Amino acid sequence: MKYFSHLNTAVQLLQQYNGSQPFGSFIKQFFSQHKKYGSKDRKNISQLCYAFFRLGKALPQLPAEERIVTALFFCSHEPNELLQHLKPAWNEKTRLPLPEKIQVFNDDQGAAGQILTMYDLFPWREALSDDINYEHFCVSFFTQPDLFLRVRAGAGATVKGKLQQAGIPFGEPGASCVALPNASKIDGVIEIDKEAVIQDFSSQRIGELMEYIRDSIERPSTTLGARGSAPSTSPKALRIWDACAASGGKSILAHDIFPKIDLTVTDVRKSILFNLEKRFAAAGIRHYHSYVADLSSSMLPGEHPLFDIIITDVPCTGSGTWSRTPEQLYYFDPQQIEKYSNLQKKIVSNAIPHLKPGGFFLYCTCSVFRKENEEVLQFIQEQHSLQLLRSTLLTGYDQKADTLFGAVFQKQ
């Protein structure tokens, strides 16, 4: 009986939620106000709500209760107690691949006119970047991504030892990357930002582009055109500007990759820079410059020497992270693609003038849409005459990670 009570509570929560804040914050507030729910109750109710969002734009006419149970079936990779009580006929089929699960649903619901296709989940296939595998991308919506740590230099044995001692299972998808189950509690287990940074696997791989820049500076003849000149290879620190710093993950990554840097960080939100100060302190970054700057409307305020490297991890739809935040998929308005693409072009247009000749420009998004990725790259080349050296789509959907896009340019 309690499982149907959980289902009813999930429906009530979904009726109250409007998408204006992260659902994780919303449901946390709900449980703090309703102390009667135990830990297992909270887990089940949360699971049901997130399952609802993972169906994306599919089956909008289906009653909320049925939509939740359908999504729970698609999200379940093993038989489980929750689905056994809500839909026992489907529970024994949870190990089927998603296309076969969809067929099970269609066989059950077809007579009522409820037919589901993969295209219904994410109906913007034609807007995707070129290298996205559409089916794999859609399937990923039904799997919660892992929690990833980027282990900092010299801390590998310490971090792994602490995780083992705490009984937290982990994998190692990369040389300095540790993957944990998403619900892992690591506060108090490791020293976050000092020993390891919480950072998605694909976001960590932006470091490959930074390493490419580092290596290009050390071997300038491999990348420069006839008129280019590389940043100085003297002991003087490289001037690096993280123009859309947000939580600071790319800044800490740059600090770990480049041997000597003079770091500047900016963001449009003062609160972000305040939080960044505390995070940098934990990470051992003591000397840097920070400014509030709205690059959508103006250049960096004040007088500043030109930068050797500019990092623009621009605001975007976040579509590469929707398996982690499926409520954003559910509430997504496709008009936002054009809105963000225009914003990104304004930001890069106001950032690029601060780049010195021979300097490197790193463009990043966590979007899967062509207008935010390839189209902006074309804009940068045509309007700002930067040379595109490398671009990559970091597809995380086969690794329980986010999908990111990155590109490196050089100013001639």
Secondary structure as GFF3:
##gff-version 3
##sequence-region A 1 412
A	DSSP	alpha_helix	2	16	.	.	.	ID=ss1
A	DSSP	alpha_helix	23	33	.	.	.	ID=ss2
A	DSSP	alpha_helix	39	54	.	.	.	ID=ss3
A	DSSP	alpha_helix	64	75	.	.	.	ID=ss4
A	DSSP	alpha_helix	81	86	.	.	.	ID=ss5
A	DSSP	alpha_helix	88	91	.	.	.	ID=ss6
A	DSSP	alpha_helix	98	109	.	.	.	ID=ss7
A	DSSP	three_ten_helix	110	112	.	.	.	ID=ss8
A	DSSP	alpha_helix	118	121	.	.	.	ID=ss9
A	DSSP	three_ten_helix	125	127	.	.	.	ID=ss10
A	DSSP	alpha_helix	134	140	.	.	.	ID=ss11
A	DSSP	beta_strand	147	151	.	.	.	ID=ss12
A	DSSP	alpha_helix	156	165	.	.	.	ID=ss13
A	DSSP	beta_strand	171	174	.	.	.	ID=ss14
A	DSSP	beta_strand	177	180	.	.	.	ID=ss15
A	DSSP	beta_strand	196	198	.	.	.	ID=ss16
A	DSSP	alpha_helix	201	204	.	.	.	ID=ss17
A	DSSP	alpha_helix	206	218	.	.	.	ID=ss18
A	DSSP	three_ten_helix	220	222	.	.	.	ID=ss19
A	DSSP	beta_strand	238	242	.	.	.	ID=ss20
A	DSSP	alpha_helix	249	257	.	.	.	ID=ss21
A	DSSP	beta_strand	261	267	.	.	.	ID=ss22
A	DSSP	alpha_helix	270	283	.	.	.	ID=ss23
A	DSSP	beta_strand	288	292	.	.	.	ID=ss24
A	DSSP	beta_strand	307	313	.	.	.	ID=ss25
A	DSSP	three_ten_helix	319	321	.	.	.	ID=ss26
A	DSSP	alpha_helix	326	330	.	.	.	ID=ss27
A	DSSP	alpha_helix	335	351	.	.	.	ID=ss28
A	DSSP	three_ten_helix	352	354	.	.	.	ID=ss29
A	DSSP	beta_strand	355	365	.	.	.	ID=ss30
A	DSSP	three_ten_helix	370	372	.	.	.	ID=ss31
A	DSSP	alpha_helix	374	384	.	.	.	ID=ss32
A	DSSP	beta_strand	387	394	.	.	.	ID=ss33
A	DSSP	beta_strand	404	410	.	.	.	ID=ss34
###
